[in-house]
């Protein structure tokens, strides 16, 4: 019983950009450079939802820290 899904170069790039880089807090500017995008707006267009999710997580963590210091 193996993996039945076809894996492509494109899927590999997206997985690398999201799971490896963005989910590990690598700035989007660096992700853009590593992917070879000519403009950061291209990266933002493709991965903006991931970045927004990370912003939300960071804000939740900050809120917890601030509440803990009261």
PQR file with spaces between the fields and no chain letter, atoms N, CA, C, O and H, PARSE charges and radii, in Angstrom:
ATOM       1  N    UNK     1       0.860   -1.176    0.000 -0.4000 1.5000
ATOM       2  CA   UNK     1       0.000    0.000    0.000 -0.0000 2.0000
ATOM       3  C    UNK     1       0.909    1.242    0.000  0.5500 1.7000
ATOM       4  O    UNK     1       1.503    1.571    1.027 -0.5500 1.4000
ATOM       5  N    UNK     2       1.015    1.913   -1.115 -0.4000 1.5000
ATOM       6  CA   UNK     2       1.862    3.086   -1.245 -0.0000 2.0000
ATOM       7  C    UNK     2       1.052    4.357   -1.405  0.5500 1.7000
ATOM       8  O    UNK     2      -0.170    4.367   -1.260 -0.5500 1.4000
ATOM       9  H    UNK     2       0.532    1.646   -1.949  0.4000 1.0000
ATOM      10  N    UNK     3       1.755    5.407   -1.703 -0.4000 1.5000
ATOM      11  CA   UNK     3       1.105    6.696   -1.950 -0.0000 2.0000
ATOM      12  C    UNK     3       0.572    6.688   -3.378  0.5500 1.7000
ATOM      13  O    UNK     3       1.312    6.442   -4.330 -0.5500 1.4000
ATOM      14  H    UNK     3       2.748    5.399   -1.822  0.4000 1.0000
ATOM      15  N    UNK     4      -0.711    6.959   -3.510 -0.4000 1.5000
ATOM      16  CA   UNK     4      -1.350    6.917   -4.822 -0.0000 2.0000
ATOM      17  C    UNK     4      -1.363    8.282   -5.509  0.5500 1.7000
ATOM      18  O    UNK     4      -1.562    8.352   -6.722 -0.5500 1.4000
ATOM      19  H    UNK     4      -1.313    7.159   -2.736  0.4000 1.0000
ATOM      20  N    UNK     5      -1.156    9.361   -4.764 -0.4000 1.5000
ATOM      21  CA   UNK     5      -1.239   10.703   -5.312 -0.0000 2.0000
ATOM      22  C    UNK     5       0.011   11.028   -6.133  0.5500 1.7000
ATOM      23  O    UNK     5       1.135   10.729   -5.731 -0.5500 1.4000
ATOM      24  H    UNK     5      -0.994    9.304   -3.779  0.4000 1.0000
ATOM      25  N    UNK     6      -0.218   11.646   -7.286 -0.4000 1.5000
ATOM      26  CA   UNK     6       0.907   12.082   -8.109 -0.0000 2.0000
ATOM      27  C    UNK     6       1.550   13.300   -7.460  0.5500 1.7000
ATOM      28  O    UNK     6       0.857   14.233   -7.055 -0.5500 1.4000
ATOM      29  H    UNK     6      -1.131   11.890   -7.612  0.4000 1.0000
ATOM      30  N    UNK     7       2.854   13.290   -7.363 -0.4000 1.5000
ATOM      31  CA   UNK     7       3.601   14.405   -6.792 -0.0000 2.0000
ATOM      32  C    UNK     7       4.296   15.135   -7.939  0.5500 1.7000
ATOM      33  O    UNK     7       4.956   14.522   -8.778 -0.5500 1.4000
ATOM      34  H    UNK     7       3.417   12.532   -7.692  0.4000 1.0000
ATOM      35  N    UNK     8       4.133   16.445   -7.956 -0.4000 1.5000
ATOM      36  CA   UNK     8       4.751   17.240   -9.018 -0.0000 2.0000
ATOM      37  C    UNK     8       5.732   18.235   -8.419  0.5500 1.7000
ATOM      38  O    UNK     8       5.758   18.457   -7.209 -0.5500 1.4000
ATOM      39  H    UNK     8       3.596   16.943   -7.275  0.4000 1.0000
ATOM      40  N    UNK     9       6.518   18.812   -9.268 -0.4000 1.5000
ATOM      41  CA   UNK     9       7.453   19.857   -8.861 -0.0000 2.0000
ATOM      42  C    UNK     9       6.691   21.009   -8.202  0.5500 1.7000
ATOM      43  O    UNK     9       7.137   21.562   -7.197 -0.5500 1.4000
ATOM      44  H    UNK     9       6.498   18.631  -10.252  0.4000 1.0000
ATOM      45  N    UNK    10       5.559   21.356   -8.768 -0.4000 1.5000
ATOM      46  CA   UNK    10       4.742   22.459   -8.247 -0.0000 2.0000
ATOM      47  C    UNK    10       4.265   22.169   -6.820  0.5500 1.7000
ATOM      48  O    UNK    10       4.328   23.046   -5.958 -0.5500 1.4000
ATOM      49  H    UNK    10       5.197   20.906   -9.584  0.4000 1.0000
ATOM      50  N    UNK    11       3.799   20.973   -6.571 -0.4000 1.5000
ATOM      51  CA   UNK    11       3.357   20.594   -5.226 -0.0000 2.0000
ATOM      52  C    UNK    11       4.535   20.633   -4.261  0.5500 1.7000
ATOM      53  O    UNK    11       4.386   21.066   -3.119 -0.5500 1.4000
ATOM      54  H    UNK    11       3.748   20.261   -7.271  0.4000 1.0000
ATOM      55  N    UNK    12       5.690   20.190   -4.706 -0.4000 1.5000
ATOM      56  CA   UNK    12       6.893   20.237   -3.875 -0.0000 2.0000
ATOM      57  C    UNK    12       7.270   21.658   -3.492  0.5500 1.7000
ATOM      58  O    UNK    12       7.619   21.920   -2.340 -0.5500 1.4000
ATOM      59  H    UNK    12       5.811   19.838   -5.634  0.4000 1.0000
ATOM      60  N    UNK    13       7.202   22.576   -4.448 -0.4000 1.5000
ATOM      61  CA   UNK    13       7.508   23.990   -4.177 -0.0000 2.0000
ATOM      62  C    UNK    13       6.532   24.584   -3.169  0.5500 1.7000
ATOM      63  O    UNK    13       6.932   25.280   -2.235 -0.5500 1.4000
ATOM      64  H    UNK    13       6.918   22.363   -5.383  0.4000 1.0000
ATOM      65  N    UNK    14       5.240   24.300   -3.370 -0.4000 1.5000
ATOM      66  CA   UNK    14       4.224   24.844   -2.454 -0.0000 2.0000
ATOM      67  C    UNK    14       4.397   24.278   -1.049  0.5500 1.7000
ATOM      68  O    UNK    14       4.272   25.007   -0.065 -0.5500 1.4000
ATOM      69  H    UNK    14       4.915   23.736   -4.128  0.4000 1.0000
ATOM      70  N    UNK    15       4.682   22.991   -0.952 -0.4000 1.5000
ATOM      71  CA   UNK    15       4.898   22.369    0.349 -0.0000 2.0000
ATOM      72  C    UNK    15       6.115   22.977    1.035  0.5500 1.7000
ATOM      73  O    UNK    15       6.066   23.288    2.225 -0.5500 1.4000
ATOM      74  H    UNK    15       4.784   22.399   -1.751  0.4000 1.0000
ATOM      75  N    UNK    16       7.194   23.147    0.298 -0.4000 1.5000
ATOM      76  CA   UNK    16       8.406   23.754    0.839 -0.0000 2.0000
ATOM      77  C    UNK    16       8.116   25.168    1.335  0.5500 1.7000
ATOM      78  O    UNK    16       8.514   25.537    2.439 -0.5500 1.4000
ATOM      79  H    UNK    16       7.233   22.894   -0.669  0.4000 1.0000
ATOM      80  N    UNK    17       7.426   25.952    0.520 -0.4000 1.5000
ATOM      81  CA   UNK    17       7.146   27.348    0.863 -0.0000 2.0000
ATOM      82  C    UNK    17       6.254   27.457    2.091  0.5500 1.7000
ATOM      83  O    UNK    17       6.477   28.312    2.947 -0.5500 1.4000
ATOM      84  H    UNK    17       7.103   25.651   -0.377  0.4000 1.0000
ATOM      85  N    UNK    18       5.249   26.599    2.181 -0.4000 1.5000
ATOM      86  CA   UNK    18       4.307   26.716    3.304 -0.0000 2.0000
ATOM      87  C    UNK    18       4.786   25.961    4.531  0.5500 1.7000
ATOM      88  O    UNK    18       5.071   26.563    5.566 -0.5500 1.4000
ATOM      89  H    UNK    18       5.068   25.904    1.485  0.4000 1.0000
ATOM      90  N    UNK    19       4.875   24.652    4.416 -0.4000 1.5000
ATOM      91  CA   UNK    19       5.166   23.808    5.564 -0.0000 2.0000
ATOM      92  C    UNK    19       6.562   24.047    6.130  0.5500 1.7000
ATOM      93  O    UNK    19       6.739   24.125    7.346 -0.5500 1.4000
ATOM      94  H    UNK    19       4.643   24.163    3.575  0.4000 1.0000
ATOM      95  N    UNK    20       7.535   24.161    5.259 -0.4000 1.5000
ATOM      96  CA   UNK    20       8.906   24.308    5.734 -0.0000 2.0000
ATOM      97  C    UNK    20       9.236   25.752    6.084  0.5500 1.7000
ATOM      98  O    UNK    20       9.805   26.013    7.144 -0.5500 1.4000
ATOM      99  H    UNK    20       7.391   24.098    4.271  0.4000 1.0000
ATOM     100  N    UNK    21       8.896   26.674    5.231 -0.4000 1.5000
ATOM     101  CA   UNK    21       9.317   28.060    5.450 -0.0000 2.0000
ATOM     102  C    UNK    21       8.321   28.893    6.240  0.5500 1.7000
ATOM     103  O    UNK    21       8.614   29.302    7.364 -0.5500 1.4000
ATOM     104  H    UNK    21       8.433   26.462    4.370  0.4000 1.0000
ATOM     105  N    UNK    22       7.150   29.150    5.673 -0.4000 1.5000
ATOM     106  CA   UNK    22       6.204   30.077    6.303 -0.0000 2.0000
ATOM     107  C    UNK    22       5.703   29.586    7.654  0.5500 1.7000
ATOM     108  O    UNK    22       5.564   30.388    8.578 -0.5500 1.4000
ATOM     109  H    UNK    22       6.911   28.818    4.760  0.4000 1.0000
ATOM     110  N    UNK    23       5.431   28.305    7.796 -0.4000 1.5000
ATOM     111  CA   UNK    23       4.964   27.780    9.086 -0.0000 2.0000
ATOM     112  C    UNK    23       6.069   27.791   10.136  0.5500 1.7000
ATOM     113  O    UNK    23       5.802   27.606   11.323 -0.5500 1.4000
ATOM     114  H    UNK    23       5.544   27.653    7.046  0.4000 1.0000
ATOM     115  N    UNK    24       7.303   28.006    9.702 -0.4000 1.5000
ATOM     116  CA   UNK    24       8.425   28.108   10.630 -0.0000 2.0000
ATOM     117  C    UNK    24       8.940   29.539   10.730  0.5500 1.7000
ATOM     118  O    UNK    24      10.098   29.781   11.071 -0.5500 1.4000
ATOM     119  H    UNK    24       7.519   28.155    8.737  0.4000 1.0000
ATOM     120  N    UNK    25       8.053   30.477   10.426 -0.4000 1.5000
ATOM     121  CA   UNK    25       8.289   31.912   10.624 -0.0000 2.0000
ATOM     122  C    UNK    25       9.411   32.520    9.785  0.5500 1.7000
ATOM     123  O    UNK    25      10.008   33.521   10.182 -0.5500 1.4000
ATOM     124  H    UNK    25       7.112   30.281   10.149  0.4000 1.0000
ATOM     125  N    UNK    26       9.700   31.925    8.632 -0.4000 1.5000
ATOM     126  CA   UNK    26      10.642   32.546    7.705 -0.0000 2.0000
ATOM     127  C    UNK    26       9.907   33.711    7.041  0.5500 1.7000
ATOM     128  O    UNK    26       8.816   33.518    6.504 -0.5500 1.4000
ATOM     129  H    UNK    26       9.215   31.112    8.310  0.4000 1.0000
ATOM     130  N    UNK    27      10.483   34.918    7.068 -0.4000 1.5000
ATOM     131  CA   UNK    27       9.799   36.084    6.473 -0.0000 2.0000
ATOM     132  C    UNK    27       9.469   35.868    4.994  0.5500 1.7000
ATOM     133  O    UNK    27      10.218   35.231    4.253 -0.5500 1.4000
ATOM     134  H    UNK    27      11.369   35.075    7.504  0.4000 1.0000
ATOM     135  N    UNK    28       8.334   36.417    4.598 -0.4000 1.5000
ATOM     136  CA   UNK    28       7.863   36.224    3.219 -0.0000 2.0000
ATOM     137  C    UNK    28       8.857   36.786    2.191  0.5500 1.7000
ATOM     138  O    UNK    28       8.916   36.303    1.060 -0.5500 1.4000
ATOM     139  H    UNK    28       7.726   36.935    5.200  0.4000 1.0000
ATOM     140  N    UNK    29       9.627   37.792    2.578 -0.4000 1.5000
ATOM     141  CA   UNK    29      10.634   38.338    1.659 -0.0000 2.0000
ATOM     142  C    UNK    29      11.685   37.282    1.317  0.5500 1.7000
ATOM     143  O    UNK    29      12.144   37.193    0.179 -0.5500 1.4000
ATOM     144  H    UNK    29       9.580   38.184    3.496  0.4000 1.0000
ATOM     145  N    UNK    30      12.054   36.491    2.310 -0.4000 1.5000
ATOM     146  CA   UNK    30      13.040   35.429    2.073 -0.0000 2.0000
ATOM     147  C    UNK    30      12.416   34.302    1.264  0.5500 1.7000
ATOM     148  O    UNK    30      13.057   33.748    0.371 -0.5500 1.4000
ATOM     149  H    UNK    30      11.681   36.563    3.235  0.4000 1.0000
ATOM     150  N    UNK    31      11.171   33.962    1.572 -0.4000 1.5000
ATOM     151  CA   UNK    31      10.457   32.934    0.808 -0.0000 2.0000
ATOM     152  C    UNK    31      10.398   33.345   -0.661  0.5500 1.7000
ATOM     153  O    UNK    31      10.646   32.533   -1.552 -0.5500 1.4000
ATOM     154  H    UNK    31      10.651   34.412    2.298  0.4000 1.0000
ATOM     155  N    UNK    32      10.071   34.599   -0.902 -0.4000 1.5000
ATOM     156  CA   UNK    32       9.992   35.119   -2.268 -0.0000 2.0000
ATOM     157  C    UNK    32      11.331   34.961   -2.995  0.5500 1.7000
ATOM     158  O    UNK    32      11.381   34.554   -4.156 -0.5500 1.4000
ATOM     159  H    UNK    32       9.870   35.259   -0.178  0.4000 1.0000
ATOM     160  N    UNK    33      12.397   35.286   -2.295 -0.4000 1.5000
ATOM     161  CA   UNK    33      13.743   35.170   -2.877 -0.0000 2.0000
ATOM     162  C    UNK    33      14.085   33.708   -3.168  0.5500 1.7000
ATOM     163  O    UNK    33      14.598   33.392   -4.241 -0.5500 1.4000
ATOM     164  H    UNK    33      12.356   35.616   -1.352  0.4000 1.0000
ATOM     165  N    UNK    34      13.803   32.825   -2.223 -0.4000 1.5000
ATOM     166  CA   UNK    34      14.119   31.407   -2.408 -0.0000 2.0000
ATOM     167  C    UNK    34      13.321   30.777   -3.540  0.5500 1.7000
ATOM     168  O    UNK    34      13.810   29.878   -4.223 -0.5500 1.4000
ATOM     169  H    UNK    34      13.386   33.082   -1.351  0.4000 1.0000
ATOM     170  N    UNK    35      12.093   31.249   -3.739 -0.4000 1.5000
ATOM     171  CA   UNK    35      11.264   30.712   -4.822 -0.0000 2.0000
ATOM     172  C    UNK    35      11.603   31.331   -6.177  0.5500 1.7000
ATOM     173  O    UNK    35      11.147   30.858   -7.218 -0.5500 1.4000
ATOM     174  H    UNK    35      11.696   31.980   -3.184  0.4000 1.0000
ATOM     175  N    UNK    36      12.407   32.392   -6.148 -0.4000 1.5000
ATOM     176  CA   UNK    36      12.812   33.024   -7.399 -0.0000 2.0000
ATOM     177  C    UNK    36      11.754   33.918   -8.012  0.5500 1.7000
ATOM     178  O    UNK    36      11.784   34.173   -9.216 -0.5500 1.4000
ATOM     179  H    UNK    36      12.777   32.776   -5.302  0.4000 1.0000
ATOM     180  N    UNK    37      10.817   34.401   -7.205 -0.4000 1.5000
ATOM     181  CA   UNK    37       9.795   35.308   -7.728 -0.0000 2.0000
ATOM     182  C    UNK    37      10.409   36.664   -8.032  0.5500 1.7000
ATOM     183  O    UNK    37      11.237   37.165   -7.270 -0.5500 1.4000
ATOM     184  H    UNK    37      10.793   34.194   -6.227  0.4000 1.0000
ATOM     185  N    UNK    38      10.003   37.252   -9.144 -0.4000 1.5000
ATOM     186  CA   UNK    38      10.560   38.541   -9.554 -0.0000 2.0000
ATOM     187  C    UNK    38      10.023   39.693   -8.705  0.5500 1.7000
ATOM     188  O    UNK    38      10.670   40.734   -8.583 -0.5500 1.4000
ATOM     189  H    UNK    38       9.330   36.846   -9.762  0.4000 1.0000
ATOM     190  N    UNK    39       8.847   39.504   -8.124 -0.4000 1.5000
ATOM     191  CA   UNK    39       8.233   40.530   -7.270 -0.0000 2.0000
ATOM     192  C    UNK    39       7.657   39.851   -6.035  0.5500 1.7000
ATOM     193  O    UNK    39       7.134   38.739   -6.113 -0.5500 1.4000
ATOM     194  H    UNK    39       8.322   38.659   -8.223  0.4000 1.0000
ATOM     195  N    UNK    40       7.758   40.525   -4.901 -0.4000 1.5000
ATOM     196  CA   UNK    40       7.204   39.963   -3.669 -0.0000 2.0000
ATOM     197  C    UNK    40       5.682   39.840   -3.765  0.5500 1.7000
ATOM     198  O    UNK    40       5.083   38.998   -3.095 -0.5500 1.4000
ATOM     199  H    UNK    40       8.184   41.428   -4.838  0.4000 1.0000
ATOM     200  N    UNK    41       5.065   40.668   -4.586 -0.4000 1.5000
ATOM     201  CA   UNK    41       3.608   40.610   -4.743 -0.0000 2.0000
ATOM     202  C    UNK    41       3.156   39.254   -5.290  0.5500 1.7000
ATOM     203  O    UNK    41       2.052   38.803   -4.986 -0.5500 1.4000
ATOM     204  H    UNK    41       5.551   41.352   -5.130  0.4000 1.0000
ATOM     205  N    UNK    42       3.990   38.613   -6.083 -0.4000 1.5000
ATOM     206  CA   UNK    42       3.661   37.276   -6.602 -0.0000 2.0000
ATOM     207  C    UNK    42       3.584   36.292   -5.440  0.5500 1.7000
ATOM     208  O    UNK    42       2.654   35.490   -5.356 -0.5500 1.4000
ATOM     209  H    UNK    42       4.887   38.980   -6.330  0.4000 1.0000
ATOM     210  N    UNK    43       4.558   36.358   -4.554 -0.4000 1.5000
ATOM     211  CA   UNK    43       4.579   35.475   -3.383 -0.0000 2.0000
ATOM     212  C    UNK    43       3.381   35.761   -2.490  0.5500 1.7000
ATOM     213  O    UNK    43       2.725   34.836   -2.011 -0.5500 1.4000
ATOM     214  H    UNK    43       5.313   37.010   -4.622  0.4000 1.0000
ATOM     215  N    UNK    44       3.097   37.029   -2.267 -0.4000 1.5000
ATOM     216  CA   UNK    44       1.981   37.416   -1.418 -0.0000 2.0000
ATOM     217  C    UNK    44       0.660   36.927   -1.991  0.5500 1.7000
ATOM     218  O    UNK    44      -0.231   36.508   -1.254 -0.5500 1.4000
ATOM     219  H    UNK    44       3.630   37.780   -2.656  0.4000 1.0000
ATOM     220  N    UNK    45       0.544   36.986   -3.309 -0.4000 1.5000
ATOM     221  CA   UNK    45      -0.674   36.527   -3.984 -0.0000 2.0000
ATOM     222  C    UNK    45      -0.916   35.041   -3.739  0.5500 1.7000
ATOM     223  O    UNK    45      -2.042   34.622   -3.470 -0.5500 1.4000
ATOM     224  H    UNK    45       1.269   37.327   -3.908  0.4000 1.0000
ATOM     225  N    UNK    46       0.152   34.249   -3.836 -0.4000 1.5000
ATOM     226  CA   UNK    46       0.031   32.798   -3.714 -0.0000 2.0000
ATOM     227  C    UNK    46      -0.018   32.302   -2.282  0.5500 1.7000
ATOM     228  O    UNK    46      -0.644   31.281   -1.997 -0.5500 1.4000
ATOM     229  H    UNK    46       1.066   34.589   -4.055  0.4000 1.0000
ATOM     230  N    UNK    47       0.643   33.024   -1.373 -0.4000 1.5000
ATOM     231  CA   UNK    47       0.784   32.519   -0.007 -0.0000 2.0000
ATOM     232  C    UNK    47       0.215   33.462    1.048  0.5500 1.7000
ATOM     233  O    UNK    47       0.499   33.305    2.235 -0.5500 1.4000
ATOM     234  H    UNK    47       1.151   33.853   -1.604  0.4000 1.0000
ATOM     235  N    UNK    48      -0.576   34.427    0.632 -0.4000 1.5000
ATOM     236  CA   UNK    48      -1.145   35.412    1.547 -0.0000 2.0000
ATOM     237  C    UNK    48      -2.010   34.803    2.633  0.5500 1.7000
ATOM     238  O    UNK    48      -1.996   35.280    3.768 -0.5500 1.4000
ATOM     239  H    UNK    48      -0.807   34.555   -0.333  0.4000 1.0000
ATOM     240  N    UNK    49      -2.759   33.766    2.314 -0.4000 1.5000
ATOM     241  CA   UNK    49      -3.627   33.132    3.311 -0.0000 2.0000
ATOM     242  C    UNK    49      -2.806   32.475    4.414  0.5500 1.7000
ATOM     243  O    UNK    49      -3.182   32.508    5.586 -0.5500 1.4000
ATOM     244  H    UNK    49      -2.771   33.378    1.392  0.4000 1.0000
ATOM     245  N    UNK    50      -1.692   31.885    4.031 -0.4000 1.5000
ATOM     246  CA   UNK    50      -0.806   31.260    5.020 -0.0000 2.0000
ATOM     247  C    UNK    50      -0.239   32.328    5.944  0.5500 1.7000
ATOM     248  O    UNK    50      -0.184   32.142    7.160 -0.5500 1.4000
ATOM     249  H    UNK    50      -1.386   31.858    3.079  0.4000 1.0000
ATOM     250  N    UNK    51       0.179   33.442    5.367 -0.4000 1.5000
ATOM     251  CA   UNK    51       0.749   34.533    6.152 -0.0000 2.0000
ATOM     252  C    UNK    51      -0.301   35.096    7.099  0.5500 1.7000
ATOM     253  O    UNK    51       0.006   35.369    8.259 -0.5500 1.4000
ATOM     254  H    UNK    51       0.135   33.594    4.380  0.4000 1.0000
ATOM     255  N    UNK    52      -1.523   35.275    6.635 -0.4000 1.5000
ATOM     256  CA   UNK    52      -2.604   35.794    7.489 -0.0000 2.0000
ATOM     257  C    UNK    52      -2.854   34.853    8.661  0.5500 1.7000
ATOM     258  O    UNK    52      -3.086   35.308    9.781 -0.5500 1.4000
ATOM     259  H    UNK    52      -1.773   35.053    5.693  0.4000 1.0000
ATOM     260  N    UNK    53      -2.808   33.559    8.416 -0.4000 1.5000
ATOM     261  CA   UNK    53      -3.002   32.577    9.484 -0.0000 2.0000
ATOM     262  C    UNK    53      -1.893   32.724   10.522  0.5500 1.7000
ATOM     263  O    UNK    53      -2.159   32.664   11.722 -0.5500 1.4000
ATOM     264  H    UNK    53      -2.620   33.190    7.506  0.4000 1.0000
ATOM     265  N    UNK    54      -0.669   32.914   10.076 -0.4000 1.5000
ATOM     266  CA   UNK    54       0.458   33.080   10.990 -0.0000 2.0000
ATOM     267  C    UNK    54       0.320   34.373   11.785  0.5500 1.7000
ATOM     268  O    UNK    54       0.640   34.394   12.974 -0.5500 1.4000
ATOM     269  H    UNK    54      -0.453   32.963    9.101  0.4000 1.0000
ATOM     270  N    UNK    55      -0.141   35.437   11.169 -0.4000 1.5000
ATOM     271  CA   UNK    55      -0.354   36.706   11.873 -0.0000 2.0000
ATOM     272  C    UNK    55      -1.360   36.488   12.994  0.5500 1.7000
ATOM     273  O    UNK    55      -1.161   36.955   14.115 -0.5500 1.4000
ATOM     274  H    UNK    55      -0.400   35.420   10.203  0.4000 1.0000
ATOM     275  N    UNK    56      -2.430   35.785   12.692 -0.4000 1.5000
ATOM     276  CA   UNK    56      -3.455   35.502   13.688 -0.0000 2.0000
ATOM     277  C    UNK    56      -2.875   34.705   14.856  0.5500 1.7000
ATOM     278  O    UNK    56      -3.150   35.011   16.016 -0.5500 1.4000
ATOM     279  H    UNK    56      -2.593   35.406   11.781  0.4000 1.0000
ATOM     280  N    UNK    57      -2.076   33.687   14.552 -0.4000 1.5000
ATOM     281  CA   UNK    57      -1.456   32.875   15.600 -0.0000 2.0000
ATOM     282  C    UNK    57      -0.531   33.721   16.473  0.5500 1.7000
ATOM     283  O    UNK    57      -0.541   33.587   17.696 -0.5500 1.4000
ATOM     284  H    UNK    57      -1.852   33.439   13.609  0.4000 1.0000
ATOM     285  N    UNK    58       0.256   34.577   15.861 -0.4000 1.5000
ATOM     286  CA   UNK    58       1.182   35.430   16.609 -0.0000 2.0000
ATOM     287  C    UNK    58       0.420   36.392   17.515  0.5500 1.7000
ATOM     288  O    UNK    58       0.830   36.639   18.649 -0.5500 1.4000
ATOM     289  H    UNK    58       0.264   34.686   14.866  0.4000 1.0000
ATOM     290  N    UNK    59      -0.667   36.924   17.022 -0.4000 1.5000
ATOM     291  CA   UNK    59      -1.459   37.850   17.833 -0.0000 2.0000
ATOM     292  C    UNK    59      -2.103   37.131   19.020  0.5500 1.7000
ATOM     293  O    UNK    59      -2.188   37.693   20.112 -0.5500 1.4000
ATOM     294  H    UNK    59      -1.000   36.723   16.101  0.4000 1.0000
ATOM     295  N    UNK    60      -2.550   35.906   18.813 -0.4000 1.5000
ATOM     296  CA   UNK    60      -3.114   35.123   19.913 -0.0000 2.0000
ATOM     297  C    UNK    60      -2.048   34.843   20.974  0.5500 1.7000
ATOM     298  O    UNK    60      -2.315   34.934   22.173 -0.5500 1.4000
ATOM     299  H    UNK    60      -2.481   35.450   17.926  0.4000 1.0000
ATOM     300  N    UNK    61      -0.839   34.501   20.522 -0.4000 1.5000
ATOM     301  CA   UNK    61       0.257   34.265   21.459 -0.0000 2.0000
ATOM     302  C    UNK    61       0.624   35.519   22.229  0.5500 1.7000
ATOM     303  O    UNK    61       0.895   35.461   23.428 -0.5500 1.4000
ATOM     304  H    UNK    61      -0.622   34.427   19.549  0.4000 1.0000
ATOM     305  N    UNK    62       0.633   36.647   21.545 -0.4000 1.5000
ATOM     306  CA   UNK    62       0.936   37.922   22.200 -0.0000 2.0000
ATOM     307  C    UNK    62      -0.119   38.249   23.244  0.5500 1.7000
ATOM     308  O    UNK    62       0.210   38.686   24.347 -0.5500 1.4000
ATOM     309  H    UNK    62       0.412   36.695   20.571  0.4000 1.0000
ATOM     310  N    UNK    63      -1.378   38.042   22.905 -0.4000 1.5000
ATOM     311  CA   UNK    63      -2.463   38.292   23.842 -0.0000 2.0000
ATOM     312  C    UNK    63      -2.295   37.451   25.104  0.5500 1.7000
ATOM     313  O    UNK    63      -2.468   37.950   26.216 -0.5500 1.4000
ATOM     314  H    UNK    63      -1.646   37.687   22.010  0.4000 1.0000
ATOM     315  N    UNK    64      -1.953   36.164   24.928 -0.4000 1.5000
ATOM     316  CA   UNK    64      -1.734   35.286   26.078 -0.0000 2.0000
ATOM     317  C    UNK    64      -0.586   35.790   26.935  0.5500 1.7000
ATOM     318  O    UNK    64      -0.689   35.804   28.162 -0.5500 1.4000
ATOM     319  H    UNK    64      -1.812   35.759   24.024  0.4000 1.0000
ATOM     320  N    UNK    65       0.502   36.204   26.306 -0.4000 1.5000
ATOM     321  CA   UNK    65       1.658   36.718   27.054 -0.0000 2.0000
ATOM     322  C    UNK    65       1.306   37.968   27.835  0.5500 1.7000
ATOM     323  O    UNK    65       1.681   38.119   28.998 -0.5500 1.4000
ATOM     324  H    UNK    65       0.585   36.193   25.310  0.4000 1.0000
ATOM     325  N    UNK    66       0.580   38.859   27.180 -0.4000 1.5000
ATOM     326  CA   UNK    66       0.215   40.118   27.841 -0.0000 2.0000
ATOM     327  C    UNK    66      -0.739   39.882   28.999  0.5500 1.7000
ATOM     328  O    UNK    66      -0.636   40.553   30.025 -0.5500 1.4000
ATOM     329  H    UNK    66       0.275   38.736   26.235  0.4000 1.0000
ATOM     330  N    UNK    67      -1.654   38.954   28.857 -0.4000 1.5000
ATOM     331  CA   UNK    67      -2.573   38.626   29.946 -0.0000 2.0000
ATOM     332  C    UNK    67      -1.832   37.976   31.105  0.5500 1.7000
ATOM     333  O    UNK    67      -2.205   38.159   32.263 -0.5500 1.4000
ATOM     334  H    UNK    67      -1.737   38.409   28.023  0.4000 1.0000
ATOM     335  N    UNK    68      -0.802   37.231   30.804 -0.4000 1.5000
ATOM     336  CA   UNK    68      -0.028   36.563   31.834 -0.0000 2.0000
ATOM     337  C    UNK    68       0.837   37.516   32.640  0.5500 1.7000
ATOM     338  O    UNK    68       1.251   37.192   33.753 -0.5500 1.4000
ATOM     339  H    UNK    68      -0.498   37.083   29.862  0.4000 1.0000
ATOM     340  N    UNK    69       1.116   38.702   32.078 -0.4000 1.5000
ATOM     341  CA   UNK    69       1.971   39.668   32.785 -0.0000 2.0000
ATOM     342  C    UNK    69       1.189   40.620   33.665  0.5500 1.7000
ATOM     343  O    UNK    69       1.774   41.497   34.299 -0.5500 1.4000
ATOM     344  H    UNK    69       0.781   38.964   31.173  0.4000 1.0000
ATOM     345  N    UNK    70      -0.125   40.461   33.713 -0.4000 1.5000
ATOM     346  CA   UNK    70      -0.964   41.381   34.530 -0.0000 2.0000
ATOM     347  C    UNK    70      -0.868   41.036   35.990  0.5500 1.7000
ATOM     348  O    UNK    70      -1.497   41.691   36.822 -0.5500 1.4000
ATOM     349  H    UNK    70      -0.600   39.749   33.197  0.4000 1.0000
